[in-house]
Amino acid sequence: MSTSPSSSVQKARRSIAARLREMRLDAGLTVEALADRCGWNKSKSSRIENVKTLPSDADIRAWCAACGTDDQAADLIAASRTAASMYAEWRRLHRDGMRRSQEGRVPLYERTRLFRAYCSNVVPGFLQTEAYATALMSVITSFRGTPDDVAEAVAVRLDRSRVIHEGNHRFGLLVEEEVLRHRIGNSGVMADQLRHLLTIMSLPRVSLGVIPFTAERGMWPVETFSIFDEEQVSVELVSAAITVTTPSEIALYMKAFAELQRLAVYGAHARELIADAIGVLD
């Protein structure tokens, strides 16, 4: 699993760097002269132009001032912030705890009509019980060393999941069979979570597929991702969350989802796999 920013993010960063470089050239400045005017060494200017460093708001203001283009600073800062949000490190997203990041996704959930999600490691957030979500978020909080607001974050996640029961939403959800076997929380928590999956499967707007261990892979297990209509894709890495908005990349994730769907089993067969996992816990 790659931990590099996606091409959507890199494209946004390259665009910002190119605009800054054009400003410098139009002003007739060398890298050294720009650095002198900004009060930093030339290596910083080079790192920004070569997309090695994403400039801060203050860096952009200083750059524009040095080039006599102060009127362009606001637009560049807005573009830079957008690029930063496309590749967001968890430690920054969760610097005040997990609740805010959970709340921030509520509008996206409410406007999405077709949710598609593939999970290779844990139960999809839409389907998590309170105890499972608490156990999972507690482990994440401990691992990342962020403030503990797990109870509040879980409450937001559960409230957000009401979209499964309300409004005109449809859900196509896929999990690898190993998700049923990864013990999050104690055996009782996990057994209750799996029983909840059996209940959710009966909802008419939810399609839950399980990809068996024995499936002959035409598509390899990949990172967990969610597709929101055809608007964006969210990808979860160990270190960061990536938001993909480039149409060609969204299409690639949709293709991957379709390939993974072909490997999954549904209905009675999926229920059997879940029941087998429960049986191991009982």
Beta strands, then each sheet from edge to edge (+ up, - down):
strand 1: 87-89
strand 2: 114-119
strand 3: 170-176
strand 4: 206-211
strand 5: 225-228
strand 6: 232-236
strand 7: 240-244
sheet 1: 1+ 7- 6+ 5- 2+ 3+ 4+
end
